[in-house]
Amino acid sequence: MAEARQRDEWARTSSLMALIANANRDPKKHRAFRPTDFDPFRLSHKPKQKVDVSILKEIFIEGRHQALGTRHQDEAGETPARRFKEES
């Protein structure tokens, strides 16, 4: 019941936010805002990509960057993961 009330309040609030944003926007530079643009309870239309834990480990612990396909290194050639292991 509390979630339904929050959804209802956010529906009203997001409508007001869209109204204010549309009143202050430049129609030549930006499309009209919709209340769903401001409503945190609305799901995005993009499906979220599921990521395996091993990929997260490579990115955050081993310091690999997926887009570049390389490891981040500083001037001395050390990766953040190696530096973290040595400090521990």
Residue, then its C-alpha position, 0 to 999 in steps of 0.5 A: m500500500a505504501e508503494a502504491r502511494q509513492r507511485d501515485e505521488w511520483a506520478r503527480t510530481s513527475s507531471l509537474m516536473a515535465l510541465i516546468a521543464n517544457a515551459n523552460r526548454d528551447p523547442k529548437k534544441h530539445r524534444a518535449f519532456r514527458p512525465t515518464d522522463f522524471d518518474p523513478f518508478r517507470l522502467s526504462h525501455k532498454p533491457k539491462q544486460k546481465v554480467d557474469v561475476s568474472i567480468l566484474k572481477e576483471i574490471f574492478i579487481e584486475g584493472r582490465h578495461q573491457a572497451l579497450g581490451t587492455r589493462h590500465q597501467d601507471e607510469a611504472g607499468e603497475t596495474p591497480a590490482r597489483r598495487f592493491k595486493e602489494e599494499s595489503 
